[in-house]
Amino acid sequence: MEQQPALYLIAAMSENHVIGNQNSLPWHLPDEWKNFRKVTEGKAFLMGRTSYEAPDALHSTYRNVILSNHGDHTDQGNTQYAPDMEHALALLSDENEVFVLGGASVFAQLISQAQKLFLTIVHAHIEGDAFFPTVSLADWEMQSSEYHGIDEEHEYSFSMNVYVRKEADNAEESSQ
């Protein structure tokens, strides 16, 4: 069996879980984008086709694997297409770490397999049509959190949080 890379979900969501509206981010947070670029530099990305084609999407200069059930895409340069999650993860089996960029259905499919969440909370209730799945934070340990207030470049305050999945193995082993 091929080894699966460590999966890291990275997203920004409003307090009401909105991650997008009409295939765009419903906010402009330059410092959050800078952090995104710093964290993901040189890493492979996994995302759905709609997210990949979004006007404000960031693509990896290293490697992109795009989920698409449309058979009309051809691999080009550092971008490969996969018809389903099984094929996408097989394409990425030689990676140590993969950042999952969404959209909503991709996050929902992989949240149970993720080892880390890089989750920015935008401190506002925002209208949108794409949502981050509900996460039980009891399963996660906060590794870091950095708050950013409203200023001339940021219309919303936000917190950039990193969560690591708690080890379930330890609890299971101690009960045996």
Secondary structure, 3 states (H helix, E strand, C coil): CCCCCEEEEEEEEECCCEEEECCECCCCCHHHHHHHHHHHCCCEEEEEHHHHCCCCCCCCCCEEEEECCCCCCCCECCEEEECCHHHHHHHCCCCCEEEEEECHHHHHHHHHHCCEEEEEEECCCCCCCEECCCCCHHHEEEEEEEEECCECCECCCEEEEEEEECCHHHHHHHCC
